[in-house]
Amino acid sequence: MKVLYKQTVAGLKMLLVLTVLLGVAYPLGVWAVARIPGLSDRAEGSLVTRNGQPVGSTLIGVDPVAKDPAHDPYFHNRPSAGSKDPLGPGDPSTSGASNKGTGNDDLLALVKQRQELIAQREGVDVAQVPADAVTASASGLDPQISPAYAALQVPRVARENGLSEDEVRKLVAENTTGRGLGVLGDPAVDVLQLNLAVAAARH
């Protein structure tokens, strides 16, 4: 009985200690670290605000939808594998790639369809449509596009917003990030920030 009593007491003590450490101290420690300047924004979802209201996140790309497709004033993200519409916005509550290989007939047909739709939207030849314009990212919610895809959209965005192409190209350059440490990754354009900059320049 004494052994059972000692084991029970030891078990209860261990339960109490682990509850305090892992159920109270650890969560509070994580919360405190997340409040450190420079980290708090990321901990809260890296929200982007305009006039005090959240309009999106720097981590999640949500493709804007024009009220009138014939007069589309927006820069667009990469397509989403989770969207039924070839160029439609994906559902930001879900993400993921299609897992279809480069030899998959359905994927090839979808890419060709996207090429034709984008070429028609931008008024260019199919051969001018860059690869990231017609292929979804691994997450399906990539917030950035290549400078080539942004450049393809400049004439339409400038025309529909009453701006000059030079003005829009300058905004693209201001919202383009370079390679990490000068050598890592590729330059990329933040679509949300760019669309906000275009809207501000239009007013």
Salt bridges, closest charged atoms under 4 A:
GLU44 OE2 - ARG35 NH2 2.46
ASP63 OD2 - HIS76 ND1 3.07
ASP72 OD2 - HIS76 NE2 2.52
ASP72 OD1 - ARG156 NH1 3.68
GLU122 OE2 - ARG121 NE 2.74
GLU122 OE1 - ARG156 NE 2.96
ASP142 OD2 - ARG78 NH1 3.51
GLU160 OE1 - HIS71 ND1 3.30
GLU160 OE2 - ARG159 NE 3.66
GLU165 OE1 - ARG169 NH2 2.82
ASP166 OD1 - ARG169 NH1 3.38
ASP186 OD1 - ARG179 NH1 3.17
